[in-house]
Amino acid sequence: MTRQKPLYTAHYPSFSPYDRAALRHLVSRLEAGFMVLEIGSWLGQGSTAVLIDEARRQRGTVYCVDTWKGNPNVERHQSIVRDYDVLGTFLQNVATRGGQDVVRTLVMSGEEAARLTRDAAFDLVFIDADHSYAATRRDIADWLPKVKPGGYLAGHDCEGRVGEFGMERLAAGLGRDTVPGNDRFREIHAGVVVACHEAFGDRHELWAETPVQAEDGATGRSTIWFVRV
């Protein structure tokens, strides 16, 4: 008999209090009854938790897309997948947050989900999956048409603009999850920074450039980016 893997009960620190505040601020712009899709829900502790709270408050629906196999270029992901029931952990965290009625779970890649989704279907699409350049560029291309006019395409882990870090430095990390950062962020996601630059120029807005206030009153910077469609 195959031994069932345990749930992952530790905190996975990938979504800061400032990210939570920025995402809440963005979702607050949506009308009641919104439709949101998240690519890369992982354990359901970060952005998913924020989206559940806002969906319960505003009668929204949250589609969570993930393979629950972890990013291939993140060893910590792969270690957790080997030892724990990641999808079971996500479902448990959704239930603990009271999200059973607002969350729709789609076990597939973002690319597969995009093929099944009609254009202009969502008020907000939030990208937080594989952070390599190729994957992020594909997610942006796949999901930009799926956002309603006036809605938002957004994502996590864009710590600045190409001009701030320099293309030579970023080019060395396009296939990696992160590279060493600067005085504001310990690590930067080169693939996300470059993919956003190529897709939007400087049209995308960055909370890395605008301080945001967390629930405890502290002020800091989030790595969430967004564009209005």
N, CA, C and O of each residue as an XYZ file, in Angstrom:
916
protein
N       0.844     -1.197      0.000
C       0.000      0.000      0.000
C       0.881      1.250      0.000
O       1.845      1.342      0.760
N       0.544      2.188     -0.844
C       1.295      3.434     -0.915
C       0.947      4.335      0.260
O      -0.228      4.592      0.520
N       1.965      4.817      0.975
C       1.733      5.682      2.121
C       1.264      7.053      1.663
O       1.867      7.669      0.784
N       0.184      7.520      2.266
C      -0.332      8.833      1.905
C       0.594      9.911      2.445
O       1.035      9.852      3.593
N       0.881     10.887      1.609
C       1.759     11.971      2.038
C       1.025     12.896      3.009
O      -0.185     13.089      2.884
N       1.743     13.466      3.972
C       1.099     14.396      4.906
C       0.867     15.762      4.263
O       1.442     16.076      3.221
N       0.018     16.566      4.897
C      -0.167     17.943      4.465
C       1.021     18.782      4.921
O       1.681     18.459      5.908
N       1.283     19.853      4.198
C       2.370     20.768      4.540
C       1.800     21.842      5.457
O       1.006     22.676      5.024
N       2.202     21.821      6.715
C       1.584     22.718      7.698
C       2.444     23.926      8.050
O       1.987     24.813      8.770
N       3.674     23.978      7.558
C       4.536     25.130      7.854
C       4.123     26.326      6.998
O       3.449     26.176      5.979
N       4.540     27.512      7.432
C       4.295     28.718      6.637
C       5.323     28.792      5.520
O       6.515     28.589      5.750
N       4.859     29.086      4.305
C       5.761     29.238      3.164
C       5.830     30.728      2.820
O       4.884     31.271      2.248
N       6.935     31.395      3.159
C       6.987     32.867      3.072
C       7.288     33.392      1.677
O       8.406     33.829      1.405
N       6.298     33.352      0.794
C       6.521     33.854     -0.562
C       5.660     35.063     -0.900
O       5.818     35.655     -1.967
N       4.746     35.436      0.001
C       3.825     36.537     -0.264
C       3.826     37.429      0.972
O       3.299     37.060      2.021
N       4.426     38.607      0.831
C       4.662     39.468      1.987
C       3.391     40.195      2.424
O       2.410     40.229      1.682
N       3.406     40.776      3.623
C       2.270     41.602      4.048
C       2.002     42.764      3.099
O       0.861     43.202      2.960
N       3.045     43.262      2.447
C       2.873     44.356      1.493
C       2.246     43.849      0.192
O       1.472     44.559     -0.451
N       2.589     42.613     -0.190
C       1.918     41.999     -1.332
C       0.426     41.823     -1.046
O      -0.416     42.084     -1.905
N       0.114     41.383      0.153
C      -1.291     41.203      0.534
C      -2.055     42.528      0.449
O      -3.170     42.587     -0.070
N      -1.430     43.586      0.971
C      -2.094     44.894      0.950
C      -2.283     45.398     -0.473
O      -3.334     45.947     -0.803
N      -1.270     45.216     -1.319
C      -1.362     45.678     -2.710
C      -2.434     44.907     -3.471
O      -3.203     45.495     -4.231
N      -2.487     43.594     -3.270
C      -3.488     42.804     -3.984
C      -4.894     43.151     -3.507
O      -5.817     43.226     -4.319
N      -5.071     43.361     -2.224
C      -6.382     43.781     -1.714
C      -6.801     45.100     -2.352
O      -7.955     45.275     -2.741
N      -5.857     46.017     -2.454
C      -6.147     47.319     -3.058
C      -6.576     47.152     -4.510
O      -7.511     47.813     -4.962
N      -5.896     46.266     -5.246
C      -6.234     46.057     -6.648
C      -7.616     45.414     -6.784
O      -8.421     45.844     -7.609
N      -7.891     44.390     -5.982
C      -9.185     43.704     -6.073
C     -10.324     44.621     -5.636
O     -11.452     44.471     -6.108
N     -10.045     45.560     -4.747
C     -11.089     46.484     -4.296
C     -11.604     47.366     -5.426
O     -12.671     47.969     -5.301
N     -10.864     47.450     -6.524
C     -11.306     48.240     -7.674
C     -12.363     47.506     -8.510
O     -13.028     48.115     -9.348
N     -12.512     46.211     -8.279
C     -13.445     45.407     -9.071
C     -14.861     45.544     -8.524
O     -15.063     45.809     -7.339
N     -15.818     45.361     -9.394
C     -17.216     45.416     -8.983
C     -17.629     44.114     -8.319
O     -17.027     43.067     -8.559
N     -18.659     44.183     -7.483
C     -19.184     42.998     -6.818
C     -19.580     41.947     -7.855
O     -20.043     42.278     -8.946
N     -19.391     40.683     -7.497
C     -19.679     39.605     -8.425
C     -18.553     39.349     -9.405
O     -18.765     38.725    -10.445
N     -17.354     39.824     -9.085
C     -16.225     39.707    -10.003
C     -15.832     38.255    -10.268
O     -16.146     37.344     -9.501
N     -15.134     38.084    -11.386
C     -14.549     36.805    -11.781
C     -13.034     36.998    -11.855
O     -12.537     37.813    -12.633
N     -12.312     36.238    -11.036
C     -10.858     36.334    -10.976
C     -10.259     34.959    -11.262
O     -10.799     33.934    -10.847
N      -9.150     34.955    -11.969
C      -8.417     33.714    -12.185
C      -6.972     33.909    -11.743
O      -6.328     34.906    -12.070
N      -6.489     32.938    -11.000
C      -5.116     32.960    -10.497
C      -4.347     31.791    -11.096
O      -4.802     30.648    -11.035
N      -3.193     32.071    -11.668
C      -2.328     31.029    -12.220
C      -1.155     30.844    -11.265
O      -0.299     31.720    -11.141
N      -1.124     29.710    -10.602
C      -0.069     29.444     -9.631
C      -0.558     29.678     -8.218
O      -0.195     30.672     -7.591
N      -1.381     28.770     -7.709
C      -1.985     28.943     -6.382
C      -1.167     28.282     -5.279
O      -1.261     28.672     -4.115
N      -0.364     27.282     -5.641
C       0.576     26.607     -4.756
C      -0.124     26.112     -3.493
O      -1.013     25.267     -3.598
N       0.235     26.597     -2.306
C      -0.325     26.079     -1.058
C      -1.593     26.806     -0.618
O      -2.234     26.405      0.353
N      -1.954     27.872     -1.329
C      -3.153     28.622     -0.957
C      -2.972     29.522      0.238
O      -3.952     29.947      0.849
N      -1.714     29.824      0.587
C      -1.449     30.646      1.771
C      -1.292     32.127      1.455
O      -1.467     32.969      2.336
N      -0.963     32.455      0.211
C      -0.640     33.833     -0.124
C      -1.732     34.555     -0.857
O      -2.728     34.959     -0.257
N      -1.558     34.725     -2.171
C      -2.543     35.470     -2.958
C      -3.909     34.805     -2.925
O      -4.930     35.493     -2.920
N      -3.944     33.480     -2.901
C      -5.232     32.785     -2.861
C      -6.037     33.195     -1.635
O      -7.244     33.417     -1.730
N      -5.381     33.298     -0.494
C      -6.071     33.682      0.744
C      -6.676     35.076      0.624
O      -7.802     35.307      1.063
N      -5.927     36.008      0.027
C      -6.439     37.362     -0.172
C      -7.636     37.340     -1.111
O      -8.646     37.990     -0.843
N      -7.530     36.604     -2.201
C      -8.622     36.545     -3.170
C      -9.872     35.908     -2.571
O     -10.987     36.335     -2.871
N      -9.700     34.898     -1.734
C     -10.855     34.285     -1.062
C     -11.553     35.309     -0.173
O     -12.775     35.445     -0.216
N     -10.779     36.021      0.626
C     -11.373     37.025      1.527
C     -12.181     38.049      0.747
O     -13.302     38.387      1.126
N     -11.607     38.541     -0.345
C     -12.290     39.575     -1.123
C     -13.487     39.001     -1.876
O     -14.507     39.673     -2.026
N     -13.368     37.769     -2.347
C     -14.494     37.144     -3.049
C     -15.665     36.907     -2.101
O     -16.818     37.081     -2.495
N     -15.392     36.518     -0.878
C     -16.470     36.331      0.095
C     -17.128     37.667      0.422
O     -18.337     37.742      0.638
N     -16.317     38.712      0.455
C     -16.843     40.035      0.792
C     -17.639     40.643     -0.358
O     -18.613     41.362     -0.135
N     -17.221     40.352     -1.588
C     -17.814     41.001     -2.757
C     -18.580     40.028     -3.668
O     -18.882     40.356     -4.816
N     -18.888     38.845     -3.156
C     -19.658     37.854     -3.921
C     -18.959     37.506     -5.236
O     -19.602     37.378     -6.278
N     -17.642     37.356     -5.172
C     -16.871     37.022     -6.357
C     -16.603     35.537     -6.478
O     -16.959     34.751     -5.600
N     -15.968     35.164     -7.585
C     -15.564     33.784     -7.840
C     -14.086     33.780     -8.205
O     -13.625     34.632     -8.964
N     -13.342     32.815     -7.661
C     -11.905     32.717     -7.886
C     -11.583     31.365     -8.514
O     -11.826     30.323     -7.906
N     -11.039     31.380     -9.724
C     -10.572     30.167    -10.378
C      -9.079     30.014    -10.092
O      -8.288     30.905    -10.402
N      -8.706     28.900     -9.508
C      -7.315     28.647     -9.133
C      -6.732     27.579    -10.056
O      -7.175     26.430    -10.049
N      -5.739     27.967    -10.847
C      -5.119     27.085    -11.835
C      -3.713     26.729    -11.377
O      -2.904     27.612    -11.091
N      -3.426     25.441    -11.309
C      -2.090     24.993    -10.923
C      -1.979     23.507    -11.253
O      -2.983     22.794    -11.287
N      -0.763     23.048    -11.494
C      -0.526     21.609    -11.595
C      -0.267     21.002    -10.225
O      -0.375     19.789    -10.043
N       0.070     21.842     -9.274
C       0.464     21.435     -7.922
C       1.646     20.471     -7.960
O       1.769     19.578     -7.122
N       2.525     20.678     -8.969
C       3.771     19.921     -9.062
C       4.993     20.783     -8.750
O       6.121     20.292     -8.766
N       4.767     22.075     -8.465
C       5.866     22.975     -8.152
C       6.598     23.454     -9.388
O       6.551     22.814    -10.438
N       7.275     24.585     -9.259
C       8.068     25.100    -10.374
C       9.312     24.241    -10.554
O       9.984     23.940     -9.567
N       9.643     23.838    -11.769
C      10.785     22.942    -11.977
C      12.128     23.566    -11.625
O      13.090     22.846    -11.358
N      12.211     24.902    -11.621
C      13.480     25.553    -11.320
C      13.578     26.038     -9.872
O      14.427     26.868     -9.550
N      12.710     25.521     -9.004
C      12.743     25.878     -7.580
C      12.898     24.592     -6.771
O      11.940     23.834     -6.617
N      14.095     24.346     -6.257
C      14.365     23.108     -5.544
C      13.484     22.954     -4.306
O      13.072     21.843     -3.971
N      13.197     24.051     -3.633
C      12.343     23.946     -2.443
C      10.943     23.458     -2.820
O      10.341     22.677     -2.083
N      10.424     23.911     -3.957
C       9.140     23.401     -4.442
C       9.207     21.892     -4.635
O       8.338     21.151     -4.174
N      10.254     21.452     -5.326
C      10.363     20.035     -5.637
C      10.527     19.183     -4.383
O      10.033     18.057     -4.327
N      11.209     19.711     -3.391
C      11.351     19.002     -2.121
C      10.008     18.847     -1.425
O       9.698     17.785     -0.887
N       9.212     19.911     -1.438
C       7.881     19.852     -0.812
C       6.976     18.886     -1.565
O       6.230     18.127     -0.947
N       7.038     18.907     -2.898
C       6.212     18.001     -3.698
C       6.575     16.543     -3.420
O       5.697     15.682     -3.376
N       7.873     16.263     -3.231
C       8.299     14.890     -2.941
C       7.753     14.388     -1.611
O       7.404     13.215     -1.481
N       7.678     15.275     -0.627
C       7.400     14.835      0.740
C       5.979     15.105      1.227
O       5.559     14.547      2.241
N       5.229     15.958      0.513
C       3.923     16.385      1.024
C       2.847     16.315     -0.061
O       3.138     16.304     -1.257
N       1.608     16.270      0.395
C       0.438     16.322     -0.490
C       0.121     17.795     -0.736
O      -0.570     18.429      0.062
N       0.629     18.334     -1.840
C       0.525     19.773     -2.087
C      -0.908     20.167     -2.454
O      -1.425     21.154     -1.930
N      -1.548     19.422     -3.334
C      -2.933     19.739     -3.681
C      -3.840     19.582     -2.465
O      -4.722     20.412     -2.239
N      -3.635     18.541     -1.694
C      -4.424     18.366     -0.469
C      -4.231     19.513      0.504
O      -5.173     19.941      1.171
N      -2.992     20.012      0.581
C      -2.709     21.152      1.445
C      -3.456     22.388      0.970
O      -4.041     23.117      1.771
N      -3.431     22.621     -0.344
C      -4.163     23.754     -0.905
C      -5.654     23.667     -0.575
O      -6.248     24.640     -0.111
N      -6.251     22.509     -0.813
C      -7.687     22.338     -0.566
C      -8.019     22.531      0.911
O      -9.056     23.101      1.249
N      -7.138     22.055      1.790
C      -7.359     22.236      3.219
C      -7.280     23.708      3.593
O      -8.090     24.188      4.386
N      -6.319     24.427      3.036
C      -6.189     25.854      3.340
C      -7.374     26.653      2.800
O      -7.817     27.613      3.431
N      -7.883     26.261      1.643
C      -9.086     26.910      1.106
C     -10.258     26.690      2.047
O     -11.001     27.624      2.347
N     -10.429     25.452      2.518
C     -11.542     25.138      3.412
C     -11.419     25.871      4.740
O     -12.410     26.370      5.274
N     -10.198     25.936      5.274
C      -9.979     26.633      6.549
C     -10.336     28.103      6.440
O     -10.779     28.714      7.412
N     -10.144     28.670      5.259
C     -10.436     30.090      5.041
C     -11.899     30.299      4.660
O     -12.324     31.437      4.462
N     -12.665     29.239      4.555
C     -14.070     29.374      4.185
C     -14.273     29.633      2.713
O     -15.241     30.285      2.320
N     -13.365     29.126      1.890
C     -13.430     29.447      0.469
C     -14.072     28.407     -0.419
O     -14.033     28.539     -1.642
N     -14.669     27.367      0.166
C     -15.229     26.294     -0.676
C     -16.258     26.803     -1.671
O     -16.338     26.285     -2.784
N     -17.037     27.790     -1.303
C     -18.120     28.259     -2.174
C     -17.676     29.266     -3.221
O     -18.424     29.552     -4.156
N     -16.472     29.809     -3.082
C     -16.027     30.841     -4.028
C     -14.876     30.383     -4.907
O     -14.577     31.039     -5.904
N     -14.220     29.277     -4.569
C     -13.051     28.805     -5.313
C     -13.437     27.673     -6.261
O     -14.165     26.752     -5.892
N     -12.931     27.763     -7.492
C     -13.039     26.692     -8.471
C     -11.619     26.221     -8.774
O     -10.804     26.992     -9.280
N     -11.321     24.966     -8.469
C      -9.963     24.441     -8.582
C      -9.769     23.738     -9.920
O     -10.519     22.822    -10.256
N      -8.767     24.162    -10.681
C      -8.473     23.594    -11.994
C      -7.063     23.014    -11.976
O      -6.084     23.760    -11.974
N      -6.959     21.689    -11.963
C      -5.659     21.026    -11.893
C      -5.124     20.852    -13.308
O      -5.381     19.844    -13.967
N      -4.391     21.833    -13.752
C      -3.829     21.849    -15.109
C      -2.842     23.003    -15.208
O      -2.751     23.836    -14.306
N      -2.117     23.044    -16.296
C      -1.197     24.155    -16.515
C      -1.957     25.403    -16.944
O      -3.103     25.318    -17.385
N      -1.323     26.548    -16.816
C      -1.933     27.781    -17.289
C      -2.177     27.753    -18.770
O      -3.176     28.294    -19.243
N      -1.274     27.124    -19.525
C      -1.417     27.021    -20.977
C      -2.661     26.201    -21.335
O      -3.423     26.575    -22.227
N      -2.858     25.080    -20.630
C      -4.044     24.251    -20.871
C      -5.317     25.014    -20.528
O      -6.292     24.980    -21.279
N      -5.303     25.699    -19.391
C      -6.489     26.439    -18.960
C      -6.845     27.544    -19.944
O      -8.023     27.781    -20.211
N      -5.833     28.223    -20.487
C      -6.091     29.309    -21.435
C      -6.789     28.794    -22.689
O      -7.641     29.478    -23.256
N      -6.427     27.589    -23.120
C      -7.065     27.025    -24.314
C      -8.545     26.735    -24.078
O      -9.331     26.691    -25.025
N      -8.920     26.538    -22.827
C     -10.305     26.207    -22.487
C     -11.139     27.425    -22.107
O     -12.331     27.303    -21.827
N     -10.517     28.586    -22.099
C     -11.162     29.799    -21.594
C     -11.493     30.760    -22.737
O     -10.659     31.009    -23.609
N     -12.694     31.289    -22.727
C     -13.058     32.267    -23.753
C     -12.376     33.604    -23.474
O     -11.983     33.881    -22.341
N     -12.240     34.414    -24.488
C     -11.648     35.735    -24.331
C     -12.575     36.638    -23.507
O     -13.787     36.429    -23.455
N     -11.976     37.642    -22.868
C     -12.708     38.651    -22.088
C     -13.609     38.013    -21.026
O     -14.745     38.442    -20.824
N     -13.089     36.984    -20.351
C     -13.902     36.254    -19.370
C     -13.730     36.757    -17.946
O     -14.616     36.557    -17.115
N     -12.599     37.411    -17.642
C     -12.266     37.701    -16.251
C     -12.035     39.191    -16.002
O     -11.556     39.922    -16.869
N     -12.387     39.610    -14.802
C     -12.127     40.983    -14.371
C     -10.666     41.170    -13.972
O     -10.111     42.262    -14.094
N     -10.058     40.095    -13.497
C      -8.655     40.127    -13.082
C      -8.048     38.754    -13.316
O      -8.625     37.740    -12.924
N      -6.885     38.721    -13.951
C      -6.069     37.512    -14.023
C      -4.761     37.813    -13.309
O      -4.093     38.803    -13.608
N      -4.401     36.954    -12.363
C      -3.205     37.165    -11.542
C      -2.217     36.036    -11.813
O      -2.524     34.867    -11.576
N      -1.026     36.387    -12.311
C      -0.006     35.416    -12.713
C       1.051     35.278    -11.628
O       1.727     36.244    -11.275
N       1.182     34.066    -11.104
C       2.198     33.809    -10.073
C       2.644     32.348    -10.161
O       2.597     31.613     -9.174
N       3.075     31.941    -11.352
C       3.461     30.548    -11.578
C       4.975     30.465    -11.768
O       5.725     31.034    -10.975
N       5.425     29.780    -12.785
C       6.847     29.684    -13.108
C       7.356     31.079    -13.455
O       6.796     31.742    -14.328
N       8.416     31.532    -12.778
C       8.895     32.899    -12.948
C      10.017     33.035    -13.977
O      10.585     34.116    -14.126
N      10.337     31.972    -14.676
C      11.330     32.101    -15.740
C      10.787     33.016    -16.839
O       9.579     33.218    -16.958
N      11.696     33.558    -17.628
C      11.285     34.480    -18.694
C      10.318     33.809    -19.666
O       9.265     34.366    -19.980
N      10.671     32.618    -20.142
C       9.855     31.954    -21.162
C       8.448     31.673    -20.649
O       7.469     31.895    -21.361
N       8.345     31.187    -19.419
C       7.033     30.857    -18.859
C       6.206     32.105    -18.600
O       5.008     32.126    -18.884
N       6.833     33.143    -18.063
C       6.094     34.377    -17.776
C       5.636     35.050    -19.059
O       4.512     35.545    -19.141
N       6.501     35.067    -20.052
C       6.131     35.668    -21.344
C       4.944     34.922    -21.957
O       4.039     35.541    -22.516
N       4.954     33.597    -21.851
C       3.853     32.800    -22.392
C       2.565     33.057    -21.623
O       1.496     33.191    -22.219
N       2.669     33.127    -20.293
C       1.467     33.384    -19.485
C       0.856     34.742    -19.821
O      -0.365     34.866    -19.916
N       1.691     35.752    -19.999
C       1.175     37.079    -20.356
C       0.465     37.019    -21.712
O      -0.634     37.552    -21.868
N       1.098     36.373    -22.680
C       0.502     36.287    -24.019
C      -0.796     35.485    -24.004
O      -1.762     35.845    -24.678
N      -0.815     34.394    -23.230
C      -2.008     33.539    -23.177
C      -3.183     34.219    -22.481
O      -4.333     34.040    -22.882
N      -2.894     34.997    -21.440
C      -3.976     35.461    -20.567
C      -4.400     36.906    -20.761
O      -5.467     37.296    -20.287
N      -3.606     37.703    -21.438
C      -4.024     39.078    -21.699
C      -5.364     39.131    -22.444
O      -6.205     39.962    -22.101
N      -5.597     38.272    -23.455
C      -6.902     38.324    -24.142
C      -8.069     37.852    -23.282
O      -9.225     38.095    -23.630
N      -7.790     37.184    -22.173
C      -8.857     36.633    -21.337
C      -9.409     37.648    -20.343
O     -10.360     37.358    -19.619
N      -8.814     38.837    -20.307
C      -9.256     39.885    -19.386
C     -10.280     40.779    -20.076
O     -10.104     41.158    -21.234
N     -11.346     41.113    -19.362
C     -12.377     42.000    -19.896
C     -11.808     43.398    -20.124
O     -10.900     43.806    -19.400
N     -12.312     44.141    -21.104
C     -11.929     45.547    -21.232
C     -12.216     46.286    -19.924
O     -13.304     46.178    -19.358
N     -11.228     47.031    -19.464
C     -11.363     47.720    -18.185
C     -10.907     46.892    -17.002
O     -10.821     47.400    -15.884
N     -10.611     45.604    -17.239
C     -10.113     44.740    -16.173
C      -8.600     44.823    -16.050
O      -7.969     45.705    -16.632
N      -8.023     43.900    -15.289
C      -6.599     43.971    -14.977
C      -5.904     42.645    -15.235
O      -6.406     41.582    -14.870
N      -4.741     42.724    -15.871
C      -3.788     41.621    -15.889
C      -2.698     41.999    -14.898
O      -2.126     43.087    -14.981
N      -2.414     41.114    -13.975
C      -1.468     41.428    -12.911
C      -0.630     40.202    -12.604
O      -0.882     39.112    -13.120
N       0.366     40.394    -11.761
C       1.202     39.271    -11.377
C       2.089     39.624    -10.204
O       2.092     40.752     -9.711
N       2.834     38.637     -9.777
C       3.699     38.754     -8.604
C       5.160     38.735     -9.039
O       5.493     38.247    -10.119
N       6.016     39.267     -8.192
C       7.470     39.116     -8.307
C       8.106     39.902     -9.442
O       8.956     39.378    -10.162
N       7.701     41.152     -9.604
C       8.400     42.084    -10.497
C       8.959     43.204     -9.612
O       8.229     44.096     -9.181
N      10.251     43.139     -9.355
C      10.866     44.025     -8.363
C      11.321     45.363     -8.921
O      11.812     46.203     -8.167
N      11.172     45.580    -10.209
C      11.605     46.840    -10.797
C      11.574     46.755    -12.308
O      10.926     45.878    -12.879
N      12.275     47.665    -12.946
C      12.302     47.736    -14.407
C      13.698     47.389    -14.931
O      14.687     47.432    -14.198
N      13.747     47.051    -16.197
C      15.007     46.639    -16.806
C      16.079     47.705    -16.623
O      17.228     47.382    -16.322
N      15.714     48.972    -16.803
C      16.698     50.042    -16.684
C      17.318     50.148    -15.307
O      18.445     50.622    -15.164
N      16.584     49.706    -14.286
C      17.099     49.772    -12.921
C      18.184     48.729    -12.673
O      19.159     48.998    -11.971
N      18.014     47.536    -13.250
C      18.934     46.436    -12.971
C      19.981     46.233    -14.063
O      21.068     45.724    -13.790
N      19.664     46.623    -15.290
C      20.577     46.415    -16.408
C      20.336     45.079    -17.083
O      20.229     44.048    -16.419
N      20.251     45.101    -18.403
C      19.907     43.899    -19.149
C      20.978     42.826    -19.025
O      20.654     41.639    -19.006
N      22.236     43.210    -18.941
C      23.306     42.218    -18.846
C      23.143     41.369    -17.591
O      23.284     40.147    -17.633
N      22.848     42.021    -16.490
C      22.645     41.314    -15.224
C      21.404     40.417    -15.292
O      21.436     39.274    -14.839
N      20.324     40.933    -15.853
C      19.080     40.172    -15.911
C      19.183     38.984    -16.860
O      18.612     37.926    -16.595
N      19.908     39.153    -17.963
C      19.998     38.098    -18.979
C      20.596     36.816    -18.417
O      20.278     35.723    -18.886
N      21.449     36.942    -17.426
C      22.090     35.765    -16.843
C      21.117     34.925    -16.019
O      21.410     33.774    -15.695
N      19.945     35.504    -15.674
C      19.021     34.777    -14.814
C      17.665     34.511    -15.416
O      16.718     34.236    -14.679
N      17.531     34.581    -16.740
C      16.209     34.473    -17.360
C      15.571     33.104    -17.175
O      14.344     32.999    -17.142
N      16.368     32.064    -17.057
C      15.810     30.733    -16.868
C      15.696     30.320    -15.419
O      15.129     29.273    -15.107
N      16.232     31.137    -14.536
C      16.217     30.823    -13.104
C      14.999     31.448    -12.437
O      14.326     32.300    -13.017
N      14.726     31.012    -11.213
C      13.641     31.623    -10.453
C      14.052     33.018     -9.983
O      13.309     33.981    -10.170
N      15.230     33.128     -9.374
C      15.693     34.417     -8.863
C      17.192     34.587     -9.105
O      17.919     33.631     -9.372
N      17.622     35.851     -9.000
C      19.045     36.200     -8.957
C      19.226     37.157     -7.786
O      18.240     37.720     -7.308
N      20.457     37.362     -7.306
C      20.672     38.282     -6.184
C      20.108     39.667     -6.473
O      20.168     40.159     -7.600
N      19.555     40.288     -5.421
C      18.843     41.537     -5.590
C      19.648     42.778     -5.269
O      20.851     42.852     -5.518
N      18.944     43.759     -4.703
C      19.568     45.046     -4.411
C      19.218     45.463     -2.986
O      18.860     44.622     -2.161
N      19.321     46.758     -2.694
C      19.061     47.209     -1.329
C      17.580     47.166     -0.975
O      17.242     47.229      0.207
N      16.691     47.061     -1.947
C      15.250     47.011     -1.680
C      14.721     45.582     -1.588
O      13.846     45.289     -0.773
N      15.257     44.694     -2.430
C      14.794     43.313     -2.476
C      15.999     42.368     -2.472
O      16.930     42.514     -3.263
N      15.951     41.410     -1.573
C      17.079     40.483     -1.427
C      17.308     39.669     -2.700
O      18.446     39.369     -3.061
N      16.216     39.319     -3.373
C      16.289     38.594     -4.633
C      15.379     39.267     -5.655
O      14.392     39.907     -5.292
N      15.715     39.119     -6.928
C      14.854     39.640     -7.983
C      14.560     38.516     -8.976
O      15.364     37.603     -9.165
N      13.393     38.606     -9.600
C      12.957     37.605    -10.566
C      13.210     38.164    -11.963
O      12.363     38.843    -12.543
N      14.386     37.865    -12.484
C      14.823     38.462    -13.740
C      13.862     38.142    -14.878
O      13.585     39.002    -15.715
N      13.351     36.917    -14.918
C      12.443     36.531    -15.991
C      11.179     37.348    -16.017
O      10.686     37.709    -17.086
N      10.643     37.649    -14.828
C       9.421     38.443    -14.744
C       9.701     39.887    -15.148
O       8.921     40.488    -15.887
N      10.802     40.441    -14.669
C      11.152     41.829    -14.989
C      11.278     42.006    -16.509
O      10.742     42.960    -17.074
N      11.987     41.084    -17.159
C      12.216     41.212    -18.596
C      10.942     40.917    -19.380
O      10.650     41.610    -20.354
N      10.182     39.908    -18.979
C       8.945     39.571    -19.699
C       7.954     40.720    -19.647
O       7.320     41.034    -20.655
N       7.810     41.348    -18.499
C       6.904     42.499    -18.384
C       7.390     43.662    -19.233
O       6.593     44.346    -19.875
N       8.697     43.885    -19.236
C       9.260     44.974    -20.041
C       8.970     44.760    -21.522
O       8.566     45.689    -22.222
N       9.176     43.535    -21.994
C       8.959     43.264    -23.410
C       7.484     43.327    -23.787
O       7.140     43.732    -24.897
N       6.611     42.926    -22.861
C       5.178     42.928    -23.154
C       4.567     44.317    -23.086
O       3.684     44.649    -23.877
N       5.034     45.136    -22.140
C       4.345     46.400    -21.845
C       5.215     47.645    -21.944
O       4.699     48.753    -21.802
N       6.517     47.502    -22.183
C       7.369     48.670    -22.111
C       7.372     49.175    -20.673
O       7.699     48.431    -19.749
N       7.010     50.436    -20.489
C       6.880     50.980    -19.132
C       5.412     51.210    -18.764
O       5.109     51.958    -17.835
N       4.503     50.559    -19.503
C       3.083     50.798    -19.256
C       2.575     50.089    -18.005
O       1.588     50.524    -17.412
N       3.226     49.016    -17.597
C       2.770     48.308    -16.408
C       3.156     49.100    -15.158
O       4.220     49.715    -15.092
N       2.271     49.067    -14.184
C       2.508     49.767    -12.923
C       3.105     48.799    -11.916
O       2.766     47.616    -11.900
N       4.002     49.312    -11.072
C       4.729     48.492    -10.110
C       4.528     49.023     -8.694
O       4.749     50.203     -8.423
N       4.109     48.138     -7.802
C       4.065     48.533     -6.396
C       5.459     48.515     -5.769
O       5.627     48.920     -4.619
N       6.457     48.048     -6.520
C       7.835     48.183     -6.061
C       8.256     49.642     -6.043
O       9.203     50.014     -5.350
N       7.545     50.473     -6.812
C       7.892     51.893     -6.913
C       7.039     52.775     -6.014
O       7.315     53.965     -5.867
N       6.004     52.199     -5.414
C       5.084     52.968     -4.585
C       4.873     52.259     -3.254
O       4.308     51.166     -3.244
N       5.296     52.824     -2.140
C       5.107     52.159     -0.851
C       3.630     51.893     -0.566
O       2.752     52.661     -0.957
N       3.388     50.792      0.119
C       2.029     50.404      0.490
C       2.012     50.092      1.979
O       3.012     49.641      2.539
N       0.877     50.331      2.613
C       0.758     50.118      4.054
C       0.127     48.770      4.342
O      -0.960     48.469      3.850
N       0.809     47.956      5.142
C       0.293     46.652      5.536
C      -0.746     46.808      6.645
O      -0.958     47.907      7.156
N      -1.387     45.706      7.010
C      -2.449     45.744      8.017
C      -1.947     46.215      9.374
O      -2.703     46.817     10.137
N      -0.673     45.948      9.686
C      -0.139     46.355     10.988
C       0.344     47.801     11.000
O       0.886     48.272     12.000
N       0.147     48.500      9.887
C       0.539     49.907      9.806
C       1.923     50.139      9.245
O       2.275     51.275      8.927
N       2.719     49.088      9.115
C       4.063     49.228      8.554
C       3.981     49.556      7.068
O       3.040     49.155      6.384
N       4.962     50.280      6.585
C       5.004     50.679      5.176
C       6.173     50.006      4.476
O       7.293     49.997      4.988
N       5.909     49.444      3.306
C       6.957     48.784      2.535
C       6.572     48.687      1.077
O       5.630     49.339      0.625
N       7.307     47.868      0.343
C       7.099     47.763     -1.098
C       6.691     46.342     -1.481
O       7.236     45.359     -0.980
N       5.739     46.268     -2.364
C       5.253     44.994     -2.888
C       5.883     44.745     -4.253
O       6.368     45.673     -4.900
N       5.873     43.493     -4.682
C       6.423     43.159     -6.008
C       5.311     42.890     -7.022
O       5.572     42.337     -8.090
N       4.082     43.271     -6.702
C       2.977     43.061     -7.632
C       3.031     44.091     -8.759
O       3.274     45.276     -8.527
N       2.800     43.614     -9.984
C       2.697     44.485    -11.163
C       1.295     44.350    -11.728
O       0.611     43.358    -11.474
N       0.859     45.353    -12.502
C      -0.456     45.240    -13.149
C      -0.558     46.219    -14.310
O       0.133     47.236    -14.368
N      -1.453     45.868    -15.234
C      -1.839     46.765    -16.329
C      -3.355     46.719    -16.438
O      -3.973     45.680    -16.207
N      -3.941     47.845    -16.789
C      -5.374     47.866    -17.068
C      -5.582     47.605    -18.548
O      -4.926     48.212    -19.394
N      -6.486     46.711    -18.852
C      -6.699     46.280    -20.236
C      -7.712     47.192    -20.934
O      -8.021     46.986    -22.108
